[in-house]
Amino acid sequence: MPIFRLTISHDDQLLGHFESDLPSAQQAIRKISASLSDSGYSLDLLVAHSERRLLESGPDGVRTISREPLFAPAPLEQYLDNAP
């Protein structure tokens, strides 16, 4: 399941981002985009294509310490036009 990150800017100032990995993430991106675009906010979409993991190896085996999604830019229009 992909992880979506929608970065939100206004007047060329980065305000933050919305990130979701839920099954309904694409629908959430669509709703947020519609609301914010109409209000003059600039939006960019990033989609995680893989992840970086920090692992620990010990006598009990290997365990994941942390994971970091690796995002790549994606065309927002593609996800707005293709309803699931």
LOMI-422674 format. One record per residue: x, y, z of N, C-alpha, C, CB in turn; residue in three letters; residue number from 0. Coordinates in nm, 3 decimals. Last residue first. Glycine has a CB too. Example, Ala and Ser with C-alpha at 12.3 -4.5 7.8 and 13.67 -1.06 7.14 Angstrom:
<sites>
<site n_x="1.285" n_y="-0.225" n_z="0.708" ca_x="1.367" ca_y="-0.106" ca_z="0.714" c_x="1.290" c_y="0.003" c_z="0.787" cb_x="1.408" cb_y="-0.060" cb_z="0.572" resn="SER" resi="1"/>
<site n_x="1.319" n_y="-0.569" n_z="0.780" ca_x="1.230" ca_y="-0.450" ca_z="0.780" c_x="1.320" c_y="-0.330" c_z="0.780" cb_x="1.131" cb_y="-0.447" cb_z="0.905" resn="ALA" resi="0"/>
</sites>
This chain:
<sites>
<site n_x="-1.047" n_y="0.562" n_z="-0.727" ca_x="-1.034" ca_y="0.417" ca_z="-0.706" c_x="-1.166" c_y="0.347" c_z="-0.714" cb_x="-0.971" cb_y="0.388" cb_z="-0.572" resn="PRO" resi="83"/>
<site n_x="-1.017" n_y="0.800" n_z="-0.990" ca_x="-1.087" ca_y="0.759" ca_z="-0.867" c_x="-1.075" c_y="0.609" c_z="-0.850" cb_x="-1.236" cb_y="0.801" cb_z="-0.871" resn="ALA" resi="82"/>
<site n_x="-0.800" n_y="0.983" n_z="-1.132" ca_x="-0.823" ca_y="0.837" ca_z="-1.127" c_x="-0.886" c_y="0.799" c_z="-0.995" cb_x="-0.691" cb_y="0.759" cb_z="-1.148" resn="ASN" resi="81"/>
<site n_x="-0.762" n_y="1.256" n_z="-1.090" ca_x="-0.847" ca_y="1.213" ca_z="-1.201" c_x="-0.884" c_y="1.065" c_z="-1.194" cb_x="-0.777" cb_y="1.239" cb_z="-1.332" resn="ASP" resi="80"/>
<site n_x="-0.589" n_y="1.272" n_z="-0.877" ca_x="-0.719" ca_y="1.336" ca_z="-0.865" c_x="-0.816" c_y="1.285" c_z="-0.971" cb_x="-0.705" cb_y="1.488" cb_z="-0.876" resn="LEU" resi="79"/>
<site n_x="-0.365" n_y="1.145" n_z="-0.965" ca_x="-0.436" ca_y="1.084" ca_z="-0.853" c_x="-0.572" c_y="1.148" c_z="-0.832" cb_x="-0.354" cb_y="1.094" cb_z="-0.725" resn="TYR" resi="78"/>
<site n_x="-0.285" n_y="1.319" n_z="-1.170" ca_x="-0.306" ca_y="1.176" ca_z="-1.198" c_x="-0.389" c_y="1.110" c_z="-1.089" cb_x="-0.171" cb_y="1.103" cb_z="-1.212" resn="GLN" resi="77"/>
<site n_x="-0.240" n_y="1.561" n_z="-1.040" ca_x="-0.355" ca_y="1.547" ca_z="-1.129" c_x="-0.388" c_y="1.401" c_z="-1.159" cb_x="-0.330" cb_y="1.622" cb_z="-1.259" resn="GLU" resi="76"/>
<site n_x="0.005" n_y="1.526" n_z="-0.913" ca_x="-0.117" ca_y="1.529" ca_z="-0.832" c_x="-0.240" c_y="1.505" c_z="-0.919" cb_x="-0.129" cb_y="1.663" cb_z="-0.758" resn="LEU" resi="75"/>
<site n_x="0.268" n_y="1.330" n_z="-1.010" ca_x="0.172" ca_y="1.430" ca_z="-1.059" c_x="0.040" c_y="1.420" c_z="-0.981" cb_x="0.146" cb_y="1.410" cb_z="-1.211" resn="PRO" resi="74"/>
<site n_x="0.520" n_y="1.301" n_z="-0.756" ca_x="0.421" ca_y="1.238" ca_z="-0.843" c_x="0.323" c_y="1.345" c_z="-0.890" cb_x="0.345" cb_y="1.122" cb_z="-0.769" resn="ALA" resi="73"/>
<site n_x="0.850" n_y="1.265" n_z="-0.621" ca_x="0.739" ca_y="1.348" ca_z="-0.669" c_x="0.648" c_y="1.270" c_z="-0.763" cb_x="0.794" cb_y="1.474" cb_z="-0.740" resn="PRO" resi="72"/>
<site n_x="0.911" n_y="1.012" n_z="-0.375" ca_x="0.943" ca_y="1.069" ca_z="-0.506" c_x="0.824" c_y="1.154" c_z="-0.550" cb_x="0.975" cb_y="0.957" cb_z="-0.612" resn="ALA" resi="71"/>
<site n_x="1.040" n_y="0.908" n_z="-0.055" ca_x="0.938" ca_y="0.967" ca_z="-0.141" c_x="0.995" c_y="1.016" c_z="-0.272" cb_x="0.870" cb_y="1.080" cb_z="-0.069" resn="PHE" resi="70"/>
<site n_x="1.084" n_y="0.652" n_z="0.153" ca_x="1.160" ca_y="0.729" ca_z="0.055" c_x="1.061" c_y="0.777" c_z="-0.050" cb_x="1.276" cb_y="0.645" cb_z="-0.010" resn="LEU" resi="69"/>
<site n_x="1.016" n_y="0.616" n_z="0.503" ca_x="0.971" ca_y="0.608" ca_z="0.364" c_x="1.057" c_y="0.697" c_z="0.274" cb_x="0.822" cb_y="0.648" cb_z="0.352" resn="PRO" resi="68"/>
<site n_x="1.200" n_y="0.455" n_z="0.738" ca_x="1.182" ca_y="0.588" ca_z="0.680" c_x="1.136" c_y="0.572" c_z="0.535" cb_x="1.313" cb_y="0.672" cb_z="0.689" resn="GLU" resi="67"/>
<site n_x="1.197" n_y="0.283" n_z="1.048" ca_x="1.181" ca_y="0.281" ca_z="0.904" c_x="1.149" c_y="0.421" c_z="0.856" cb_x="1.071" cb_y="0.182" cb_z="0.860" resn="ARG" resi="66"/>
<site n_x="1.378" n_y="0.122" n_z="1.316" ca_x="1.300" ca_y="0.231" ca_z="1.257" c_x="1.290" c_y="0.211" c_z="1.107" cb_x="1.364" cb_y="0.369" cb_z="1.289" resn="SER" resi="65"/>
<site n_x="1.439" n_y="-0.139" n_z="1.398" ca_x="1.446" ca_y="-0.030" ca_z="1.494" c_x="1.363" c_y="0.088" c_z="1.444" cb_x="1.593" cb_y="0.013" cb_z="1.517" resn="ILE" resi="64"/>
<site n_x="1.347" n_y="-0.468" n_z="1.352" ca_x="1.345" ca_y="-0.336" ca_z="1.292" c_x="1.343" c_y="-0.230" c_z="1.402" cb_x="1.224" cb_y="-0.319" cb_z="1.197" resn="THR" resi="63"/>
<site n_x="1.566" n_y="-0.738" n_z="1.438" ca_x="1.442" ca_y="-0.663" ca_z="1.457" c_x="1.458" c_y="-0.525" c_z="1.395" cb_x="1.405" cb_y="-0.652" cb_z="1.607" resn="ARG" resi="62"/>
<site n_x="1.690" n_y="-1.068" n_z="1.433" ca_x="1.693" ca_y="-0.934" ca_z="1.374" c_x="1.559" c_y="-0.866" c_z="1.399" cb_x="1.723" cb_y="-0.941" cb_z="1.220" resn="VAL" resi="61"/>
<site n_x="1.770" n_y="-1.254" n_z="1.734" ca_x="1.739" ca_y="-1.239" ca_z="1.592" c_x="1.749" c_y="-1.095" c_z="1.547" cb_x="1.601" cb_y="-1.293" cb_z="1.563" resn="GLY" resi="60"/>
<site n_x="1.858" n_y="-1.266" n_z="1.990" ca_x="1.718" ca_y="-1.305" ca_z="1.966" c_x="1.677" c_y="-1.291" c_z="1.821" cb_x="1.626" cb_y="-1.222" cb_z="2.053" resn="ASP" resi="59"/>
<site n_x="2.114" n_y="-1.166" n_z="1.980" ca_x="2.098" ca_y="-1.309" ca_z="2.006" c_x="1.955" c_y="-1.358" c_z="1.982" cb_x="2.139" cb_y="-1.339" cb_z="2.149" resn="PRO" resi="58"/>
<site n_x="2.077" n_y="-0.926" n_z="1.707" ca_x="2.117" ca_y="-0.969" ca_z="1.841" c_x="2.095" c_y="-1.117" c_z="1.859" cb_x="2.041" cb_y="-0.891" cb_z="1.947" resn="GLY" resi="57"/>
<site n_x="2.069" n_y="-0.652" n_z="1.504" ca_x="2.092" ca_y="-0.795" ca_z="1.506" c_x="2.144" c_y="-0.833" c_z="1.644" cb_x="2.192" cb_y="-0.839" cb_z="1.394" resn="SER" resi="56"/>
<site n_x="1.850" n_y="-0.410" n_z="1.391" ca_x="1.938" ca_y="-0.451" ca_z="1.500" c_x="1.948" c_y="-0.603" c_z="1.497" cb_x="1.884" cb_y="-0.400" cb_z="1.640" resn="GLU" resi="55"/>
<site n_x="1.810" n_y="-0.174" n_z="1.122" ca_x="1.791" ca_y="-0.305" ca_z="1.184" c_x="1.890" c_y="-0.327" c_z="1.297" cb_x="1.804" cb_y="-0.416" cb_z="1.079" resn="LEU" resi="54"/>
<site n_x="1.636" n_y="0.066" n_z="0.962" ca_x="1.747" ca_y="0.049" ca_z="1.055" c_x="1.718" c_y="-0.078" c_z="1.133" cb_x="1.764" cb_y="0.174" cb_z="1.150" resn="LEU" resi="53"/>
<site n_x="1.542" n_y="0.111" n_z="0.621" ca_x="1.520" ca_y="0.049" ca_z="0.752" c_x="1.649" c_y="0.042" c_z="0.832" cb_x="1.461" cb_y="-0.091" cb_z="0.736" resn="ARG" resi="52"/>
<site n_x="1.373" n_y="0.301" n_z="0.385" ca_x="1.503" ca_y="0.273" ca_z="0.445" c_x="1.474" c_y="0.219" c_z="0.584" cb_x="1.596" cb_y="0.401" cb_z="0.449" resn="ARG" resi="51"/>
<site n_x="1.150" n_y="0.212" n_z="0.116" ca_x="1.178" ca_y="0.262" ca_z="0.250" c_x="1.319" c_y="0.223" c_z="0.293" cb_x="1.075" cb_y="0.208" cb_z="0.350" resn="GLU" resi="50"/>
<site n_x="0.979" n_y="0.330" n_z="-0.180" ca_x="1.047" ca_y="0.227" ca_z="-0.102" c_x="1.072" c_y="0.284" c_z="0.038" cb_x="1.182" cb_y="0.182" cb_z="-0.171" resn="SER" resi="49"/>
<site n_x="0.815" n_y="0.526" n_z="-0.269" ca_x="0.844" ca_y="0.418" ca_z="-0.363" c_x="0.919" c_y="0.303" c_z="-0.295" cb_x="0.925" cb_y="0.471" cb_z="-0.481" resn="HIS" resi="48"/>
<site n_x="0.565" n_y="0.741" n_z="-0.166" ca_x="0.677" ca_y="0.658" ca_z="-0.122" c_x="0.695" c_y="0.542" c_z="-0.220" cb_x="0.656" cb_y="0.606" cb_z="0.023" resn="ALA" resi="47"/>
<site n_x="0.495" n_y="1.036" n_z="-0.337" ca_x="0.451" ca_y="0.899" ca_z="-0.312" c_x="0.575" c_y="0.817" c_z="-0.275" cb_x="0.376" cb_y="0.838" cb_z="-0.436" resn="VAL" resi="46"/>
<site n_x="0.387" n_y="1.370" n_z="-0.310" ca_x="0.498" ca_y="1.276" ca_z="-0.308" c_x="0.441" c_y="1.139" c_z="-0.274" cb_x="0.609" cb_y="1.319" cb_z="-0.204" resn="LEU" resi="45"/>
<site n_x="0.249" n_y="1.660" n_z="-0.452" ca_x="0.229" ca_y="1.524" ca_z="-0.407" c_x="0.358" c_y="1.445" c_z="-0.417" cb_x="0.119" cb_y="1.455" cb_z="-0.488" resn="LEU" resi="44"/>
<site n_x="0.179" n_y="1.990" n_z="-0.356" ca_x="0.267" ca_y="1.898" ca_z="-0.427" c_x="0.249" c_y="1.761" c_z="-0.367" cb_x="0.417" cb_y="1.944" cb_z="-0.420" resn="ASP" resi="43"/>
<site n_x="-0.013" n_y="2.289" n_z="-0.375" ca_x="0.001" ca_y="2.152" ca_z="-0.328" c_x="0.098" c_y="2.075" c_z="-0.417" cb_x="-0.135" cb_y="2.081" cb_z="-0.325" resn="LEU" resi="42"/>
<site n_x="-0.100" n_y="2.607" n_z="-0.254" ca_x="-0.025" ca_y="2.529" ca_z="-0.352" c_x="0.002" c_y="2.391" c_z="-0.293" cb_x="0.109" cb_y="2.600" cb_z="-0.393" resn="SER" resi="41"/>
<site n_x="-0.418" n_y="2.761" n_z="-0.190" ca_x="-0.297" ca_y="2.693" ca_z="-0.142" c_x="-0.232" c_y="2.618" c_z="-0.258" cb_x="-0.330" cb_y="2.596" cb_z="-0.026" resn="TYR" resi="40"/>
<site n_x="-0.664" n_y="2.878" n_z="-0.253" ca_x="-0.541" ca_y="2.944" ca_z="-0.294" c_x="-0.413" c_y="2.881" c_z="-0.243" cb_x="-0.544" cb_y="3.082" cb_z="-0.250" resn="GLY" resi="39"/>
<site n_x="-0.893" n_y="2.738" n_z="-0.206" ca_x="-0.862" ca_y="2.846" ca_z="-0.112" c_x="-0.728" c_y="2.914" c_z="-0.142" cb_x="-0.860" cb_y="2.792" cb_z="0.030" resn="SER" resi="38"/>
<site n_x="-0.899" n_y="2.531" n_z="-0.384" ca_x="-1.001" ca_y="2.636" ca_z="-0.400" c_x="-0.972" c_y="2.757" c_z="-0.311" cb_x="-1.139" cb_y="2.581" cb_z="-0.369" resn="ASP" resi="37"/>
<site n_x="-0.704" n_y="2.372" n_z="-0.270" ca_x="-0.678" ca_y="2.436" ca_z="-0.400" c_x="-0.775" c_y="2.551" c_z="-0.423" cb_x="-0.689" cb_y="2.333" cb_z="-0.514" resn="SER" resi="36"/>
<site n_x="-0.829" n_y="2.272" n_z="-0.037" ca_x="-0.719" ca_y="2.367" ca_z="-0.027" c_x="-0.690" c_y="2.439" c_z="-0.158" cb_x="-0.596" cb_y="2.297" cb_z="0.020" resn="LEU" resi="35"/>
<site n_x="-1.038" n_y="2.102" n_z="-0.134" ca_x="-1.063" ca_y="2.209" ca_z="-0.038" c_x="-0.954" c_y="2.316" c_z="-0.039" cb_x="-1.076" cb_y="2.151" cb_z="0.102" resn="SER" resi="34"/>
<site n_x="-0.904" n_y="1.926" n_z="-0.308" ca_x="-1.018" ca_y="2.006" ca_z="-0.355" c_x="-1.042" c_y="2.124" c_z="-0.263" cb_x="-1.145" cb_y="1.919" cb_z="-0.365" resn="ALA" resi="33"/>
<site n_x="-0.716" n_y="1.810" n_z="-0.136" ca_x="-0.673" ca_y="1.888" ca_z="-0.252" c_x="-0.785" c_y="1.978" c_z="-0.301" cb_x="-0.628" cb_y="1.795" cb_z="-0.364" resn="SER" resi="32"/>
<site n_x="-0.879" n_y="1.668" n_z="0.041" ca_x="-0.796" ca_y="1.778" ca_z="0.091" c_x="-0.753" c_y="1.869" c_z="-0.024" cb_x="-0.672" cb_y="1.723" cb_z="0.165" resn="ILE" resi="31"/>
<site n_x="-0.992" n_y="1.478" n_z="-0.138" ca_x="-1.076" ca_y="1.571" ca_z="-0.061" c_x="-0.997" c_y="1.692" c_z="-0.014" cb_x="-1.138" cb_y="1.500" cb_z="0.060" resn="LYS" resi="30"/>
<site n_x="-0.760" n_y="1.343" n_z="-0.239" ca_x="-0.856" ca_y="1.407" ca_z="-0.330" c_x="-0.940" c_y="1.512" c_z="-0.256" cb_x="-0.949" cb_y="1.300" cb_z="-0.394" resn="ARG" resi="29"/>
<site n_x="-0.653" n_y="1.238" n_z="-0.006" ca_x="-0.574" ca_y="1.333" ca_z="-0.086" c_x="-0.666" c_y="1.411" c_z="-0.178" cb_x="-0.466" cb_y="1.260" cb_z="-0.168" resn="ILE" resi="28"/>
<site n_x="-0.860" n_y="1.059" n_z="0.057" ca_x="-0.830" ca_y="1.170" ca_z="0.147" c_x="-0.750" c_y="1.278" c_z="0.074" cb_x="-0.751" cb_y="1.120" cb_z="0.270" resn="ALA" resi="27"/>
<site n_x="-0.836" n_y="0.879" n_z="-0.155" ca_x="-0.961" ca_y="0.955" ca_z="-0.140" c_x="-0.938" c_y="1.076" c_z="-0.049" cb_x="-1.074" cb_y="0.864" cb_z="-0.083" resn="GLN" resi="26"/>
<site n_x="-0.587" n_y="0.775" n_z="-0.095" ca_x="-0.606" ca_y="0.845" ca_z="-0.222" c_x="-0.733" c_y="0.929" c_z="-0.217" cb_x="-0.613" cb_y="0.745" cb_z="-0.339" resn="GLN" resi="25"/>
<site n_x="-0.633" n_y="0.649" n_z="0.154" ca_x="-0.542" ca_y="0.764" ca_z="0.144" c_x="-0.565" c_y="0.843" c_z="0.015" cb_x="-0.397" cb_y="0.717" cb_z="0.150" resn="ALA" resi="24"/>
<site n_x="-0.775" n_y="0.429" n_z="0.238" ca_x="-0.850" ca_y="0.538" ca_z="0.176" c_x="-0.764" c_y="0.663" c_z="0.156" cb_x="-0.972" cb_y="0.573" cb_z="0.261" resn="SER" resi="23"/>
<site n_x="-0.587" n_y="0.266" n_z="0.365" ca_x="-0.646" ca_y="0.221" ca_z="0.239" c_x="-0.721" c_y="0.331" c_z="0.165" cb_x="-0.739" cb_y="0.105" cb_z="0.265" resn="PRO" resi="22"/>
<site n_x="-0.324" n_y="0.491" n_z="0.482" ca_x="-0.448" ca_y="0.416" ca_z="0.499" c_x="-0.501" c_y="0.366" c_z="0.365" cb_x="-0.555" cb_y="0.503" cb_z="0.568" resn="LEU" resi="21"/>
<site n_x="-0.112" n_y="0.653" n_z="0.497" ca_x="-0.087" ca_y="0.521" ca_z="0.438" c_x="-0.209" c_y="0.431" c_z="0.455" cb_x="0.036" cb_y="0.455" cb_z="0.503" resn="ASP" resi="20"/>
<site n_x="-0.047" n_y="1.002" n_z="0.464" ca_x="-0.140" ca_y="0.893" ca_z="0.494" c_x="-0.098" c_y="0.765" c_z="0.424" cb_x="-0.282" cb_y="0.931" cb_z="0.452" resn="SER" resi="19"/>
<site n_x="0.021" n_y="1.334" n_z="0.556" ca_x="0.074" ca_y="1.205" ca_z="0.515" c_x="-0.022" c_y="1.096" c_z="0.556" cb_x="0.213" cb_y="1.180" cb_z="0.575" resn="GLU" resi="18"/>
<site n_x="0.055" n_y="1.668" n_z="0.481" ca_x="-0.041" ca_y="1.567" ca_z="0.523" c_x="0.012" c_y="1.435" c_z="0.470" cb_x="-0.188" cb_y="1.598" cb_z="0.470" resn="PHE" resi="17"/>
<site n_x="0.275" n_y="1.933" n_z="0.588" ca_x="0.233" ca_y="1.826" ca_z="0.499" c_x="0.128" c_y="1.738" c_z="0.566" cb_x="0.354" cb_y="1.742" cb_z="0.455" resn="HIS" resi="16"/>
<site n_x="0.344" n_y="2.289" n_z="0.575" ca_x="0.351" ca_y="2.156" ca_z="0.635" c_x="0.309" c_y="2.051" c_z="0.535" cb_x="0.264" cb_y="2.148" cb_z="0.760" resn="GLY" resi="15"/>
<site n_x="0.395" n_y="2.533" n_z="0.456" ca_x="0.318" ca_y="2.530" ca_z="0.580" c_x="0.327" c_y="2.396" c_z="0.651" cb_x="0.174" cb_y="2.563" cb_z="0.551" resn="LEU" resi="14"/>
<site n_x="0.625" n_y="2.721" n_z="0.279" ca_x="0.586" ca_y="2.585" ca_z="0.316" c_x="0.517" c_y="2.589" c_z="0.451" cb_x="0.710" cb_y="2.491" cb_z="0.320" resn="LEU" resi="13"/>
<site n_x="0.538" n_y="2.990" n_z="0.082" ca_x="0.587" ca_y="2.952" ca_z="0.215" c_x="0.534" c_y="2.813" c_z="0.248" cb_x="0.543" cb_y="3.056" cb_z="0.324" resn="GLN" resi="12"/>
<site n_x="0.422" n_y="3.094" n_z="-0.147" ca_x="0.558" ca_y="3.041" ca_z="-0.155" c_x="0.620" c_y="3.011" c_z="-0.019" cb_x="0.647" cb_y="3.138" cb_z="-0.228" resn="ASP" resi="11"/>
<site n_x="0.154" n_y="3.133" n_z="-0.060" ca_x="0.241" ca_y="3.246" ca_z="-0.090" c_x="0.388" c_y="3.206" c_z="-0.085" cb_x="0.216" cb_y="3.361" cb_z="0.009" resn="ASP" resi="10"/>
<site n_x="0.160" n_y="2.822" n_z="0.091" ca_x="0.077" ca_y="2.938" ca_z="0.062" c_x="0.169" c_y="3.058" c_z="0.048" cb_x="-0.031" cb_y="2.963" cb_z="0.175" resn="HIS" resi="9"/>
<site n_x="0.163" n_y="2.461" n_z="0.069" ca_x="0.230" ca_y="2.591" ca_z="0.072" c_x="0.128" c_y="2.700" c_z="0.045" cb_x="0.345" cb_y="2.597" cb_z="-0.033" resn="SER" resi="8"/>
<site n_x="0.193" n_y="2.128" n_z="0.159" ca_x="0.100" ca_y="2.241" ca_z="0.150" c_x="0.179" c_y="2.371" c_z="0.167" cb_x="-0.014" cb_y="2.230" cb_z="0.257" resn="ILE" resi="7"/>
<site n_x="0.232" n_y="1.803" n_z="0.031" ca_x="0.294" ca_y="1.920" ca_z="0.092" c_x="0.208" c_y="2.042" c_z="0.060" cb_x="0.441" cb_y="1.941" cb_z="0.041" resn="THR" resi="6"/>
<site n_x="0.122" n_y="1.492" n_z="0.097" ca_x="0.077" ca_y="1.612" ca_z="0.029" c_x="0.141" c_y="1.731" c_z="0.100" cb_x="-0.080" cb_y="1.623" cb_z="0.027" resn="LEU" resi="5"/>
<site n_x="0.218" n_y="1.170" n_z="0.057" ca_x="0.249" ca_y="1.291" ca_z="0.134" c_x="0.212" c_y="1.411" c_z="0.047" cb_x="0.401" cb_y="1.296" cb_z="0.177" resn="ARG" resi="4"/>
<site n_x="0.122" n_y="0.830" n_z="0.082" ca_x="0.108" ca_y="0.957" ca_z="0.012" c_x="0.144" c_y="1.071" c_z="0.108" cb_x="-0.036" cb_y="0.975" cb_z="-0.043" resn="PHE" resi="3"/>
<site n_x="0.234" n_y="0.509" n_z="0.041" ca_x="0.222" ca_y="0.618" ca_z="0.138" c_x="0.222" c_y="0.747" c_z="0.057" cb_x="0.340" cb_y="0.616" cb_z="0.245" resn="ILE" resi="2"/>
<site n_x="0.071" n_y="0.215" n_z="-0.096" ca_x="0.159" ca_y="0.332" ca_z="-0.103" c_x="0.132" c_y="0.431" c_z="0.011" cb_x="0.141" cb_y="0.402" cb_z="-0.237" resn="PRO" resi="1"/>
<site n_x="0.085" n_y="-0.116" n_z="0.000" ca_x="0.000" ca_y="0.000" ca_z="0.000" c_x="0.091" c_y="0.124" c_z="0.000" cb_x="-0.097" cb_y="-0.001" cb_z="0.122" resn="MET" resi="0"/>
</sites>
